[in-house]
């Protein structure tokens, strides 16, 4: 399943053509153009910002990058946490 936000680049002719060739196996759930409350990725970033990036004042950008990567790894290694973001938005696989 592809959860597709309304970014204008996602509505390009090339993207639409590619999606048309993938319909036999790929389900697409389109979100409105601006609907952060429906986008589970917003939950992911909110969680990382509230945990690994909270009060972080890095000396170099690499430190912020490393902290964000640790947060994404933490979330990605938790089946329960990943699916809780989908459940919170009313999406189920």
C-alpha positions in Angstrom: 0.0 0.0 0.0 1.2 3.5 -0.9 -0.1 6.3 1.3 0.2 9.2 -1.0 0.0 12.8 0.1 -1.2 15.6 -2.0 2.2 17.0 -2.9 2.0 18.5 -6.3 5.1 16.5 -7.5 3.1 13.4 -6.8 0.5 14.4 -9.4 2.9 14.7 -12.3 2.2 13.0 -15.6 5.2 10.7 -15.0 4.0 9.6 -11.6 0.5 9.0 -12.8 1.9 6.9 -15.7 4.1 4.9 -13.4 1.2 4.3 -10.9 -1.0 3.1 -13.8 1.5 0.3 -14.5 1.6 -0.8 -10.9 -2.2 -1.0 -10.2 -2.1 -4.8 -10.4 -0.3 -5.1 -7.1 -0.1 -1.6 -5.5 -3.0 -0.1 -3.6 -2.9 3.7 -3.3 -4.5 5.6 -0.5 -4.6 9.3 -1.5 -4.7 12.0 1.1 -5.9 15.5 0.6 -3.4 18.1 -0.5 -3.0 19.4 3.1 -4.1 17.0 5.7 -1.3 16.4 8.3 -3.9 15.0 10.7 -4.5 12.1 8.2 -0.8 11.5 7.4 0.8 8.8 9.6 4.3 10.2 8.7 3.4 13.3 10.7 3.0 11.0 13.7 6.5 9.5 13.1 8.2 12.9 12.8 6.3 14.2 15.8 7.5 11.2 17.9 11.1 11.7 16.8 11.0 15.4 17.5 9.5 14.8 20.9 12.1 12.2 21.8 15.5 12.2 20.1 15.4 15.8 18.8 13.8 17.3 21.9 16.0 20.1 23.3 18.8 19.0 21.0 21.2 21.8 20.2 23.8 20.1 17.9 27.2 21.7 17.2 27.1 20.3 13.7 24.3 19.1 11.4 25.7 15.5 11.5 24.6 15.3 15.1 21.0 16.2 14.3 21.1 13.7 11.4 22.4 11.0 13.7 19.7 11.7 16.3 17.0 11.6 13.7 18.3 8.3 12.3 18.3 6.8 15.8 14.7 7.9 16.2 13.6 6.5 12.9 15.4 3.2 13.7 13.7 3.0 17.1 10.3 3.5 15.5 11.0 1.2 12.6 12.1 -1.6 14.9 8.7 -1.5 16.8 5.9 -3.2 14.9 3.5 -1.9 17.6 4.6 1.7 17.4 4.5 1.7 13.5 1.0 0.4 13.3 -0.2 2.6 16.2 0.5 5.6 13.9 -1.6 4.0 11.2 -4.4 3.1 13.7 -4.4 6.7 15.1 -5.1 8.0 11.6 -7.8 5.5 10.9 -5.8 3.5 8.4 -5.4 -0.2 8.5 -3.5 -2.6 6.3 
